[in-house]
Amino acid sequence: MAQQHTALYRKHRPKTFADVVGQDHIIKTLERSVEKKDIVHAYLFAGSRGIGKTSVARIFARAIGTSDNDITEIDAASNRRIDDARDLRETVSSLPFESPYKVYIIDEVHMLTKEAFNALLKTLEEPPSHAVFILATTEAHKLPDTIISRCQVFSFRRPTLAVVKELVTSVAEKEGIKLEPGAGHLIAMVADGSFRDALGTLQKIASTVSAKKITSEDVEEITGAPGTQLVNGLIEAIVKKDAEGGISVFRRIQEENFEPELFFQRVMQKLRFIILLRNWPDMEKYIKEELSEEDHEFVTSLSEDKNFDFSLDDLKIFLEAMDLCRVSSVKVFPLELAFLDVIRRKE
């Protein structure tokens, strides 16, 4: 496969409001502001990493008529000092080169020092009529209330797995990359809600594999995601009520340093498909499109297996364990306990 010279995330970055996915609640409000020429002096874009905050900031800046010469982007993570904020105050007062506004996009604004925040606050308190600030952050709780209160706040939603997968699949198609069913879903899982990470992972895999087709096995091998055999092994241990077999799976997760949450997401996905097939056979076509041929055969066989006994109560136990997993010092431990609890209930 030809080497990619431009990062896919940059190449396929949204250029208009219509290109932005997963943030309709924000886009509609910004579009109305542009139409009504109701522009405020400070905006705060808050949300997790890699979901399009700075891309939307650039789109909004251009939508209100600002040329590239009048857009200034600042990475607060590397420009934290008070001198930088003072320099900003001095440049803000000068008129735009060729636009009605000068737009300042300050990324990771929570990284500014206390002194820099104070200097920025003075600018936000008395901004010139032509200045628009767009502050972006992944940690809004670290911002002083005095800064937040002077901004129109937009909370960016973390995209769903389906939305990330749709983006990955779309970009892969544009790049001439064929994704095997299940590969796009796994890339979206690995990305953990980040469009940027998803496309970075796609590019990494595409530049590594020799064929123009990416399989789930390629994703597992290159990203270190827990493999299909381990996932299926735990499900089979649940079916057989095999405590020793299940615990050995968890031991391998630790030994091979797999991410327990990602592993269990894959387990839960297949358990869901098994339950859907068992109760709603019409879901067959949808499920087949989501899985590799091997995995489709696996979930289909278990959906027809009378020994497979997995109830709503079992599902609740696993979901609660996943929540505990996020805060536990030994992440795999709540999952191990949940597994043992589920199979012992069936004895």
C-alpha positions, 0 to 999 in steps of 0.5 A: 500500500502506498505510504501516506504522507498526510495524516488521515485526521488532517486530510479528512478534517471537517471543513464546513459545518455540514462535515461535522459528525456527532455534534448536531446540538452545537452546530445548529446553535453556531449556524444560527449565530452566524445567520443572525450575526449574533457573535459573542466575544468568548466561547468555550468548547469543552469535551474529550480529546480528538472529537473536533473542538479545534476543527469546529473552532476553525470552521466557525471562525471562517463562517463569520468571515475571518481569513486565515491571516486573522486567525491565531491558534495558540497551544496553551500547553506550550505557551503557559507563561504570563508573558504569552498572555500579556503579548496576546493582550497587546496584539488583540488591540490591533485591528484585523488585517482583512476581516471583520474579526480577529479570532484567537483559538486557545487550545488546552486552555486549562494548562495556563498558569494562574498568572496567565489566567489573570492576564487573559481575564483582563482581556476577556473583561474588556475585549475590543469589538473585533476580537473573538476568543474560542477556548478549547479544553478537555478539562473544563473543571480546571478553569477558573469560574471567572473565565467560564462565566465570560464565555458561551459554553458548548459541551461537545459530546463523546461520539458513540461507537457507531459514529466513530465506526461510520467515520472510519469506514467512510475514510477507509473507503475514500482511501481505497482501503477495504475493512473486513466486517468487525475491523472497523468496529474494533478500531472504533473500540480501540480509539475510545471515543476519539475521531483523531485516534481512530483515523490514526489507528487506521493509518497505522494499520494501513501502512503496515499491512501488505494487502489493501484489506484490513482484517480484525486480526490485523487490528488485534496484532498491530494495536495490541487489542485482546484477540478473538480467541481470548474473547471467545474463550471467556464466553465459552467458559461462561457457557460451560460454567468453567471457572478455571478456564475463565480465570486463565483467560483473565490471567492471560489478559494481565500477562499480555498487558491487554486493557481489561475494559476493551476486552470486556467491551468485546465480550459484551458486544458478542453476548449482545449479538447472541441475545439478539439472535436468540430473541430477534432472528430478523437481526441476522443481517445487521449482525452479519455485517458487524462481524467477521465470518468466524465470529458470526459463526461463533455467535450464531452457534451459541444463539442456538445452544440450549446450554447457553444461559445468560440472563438480564441479571447476569448482564447487570452484574457485568455492567456494574463490574465494568463501572468498578473496573474504571476506578479499581487499582487492579482493573481486572479484579471486578471482572473476575469477581463478576465472572465467578458470580455469574457462573456460580449462580448457574450451578 
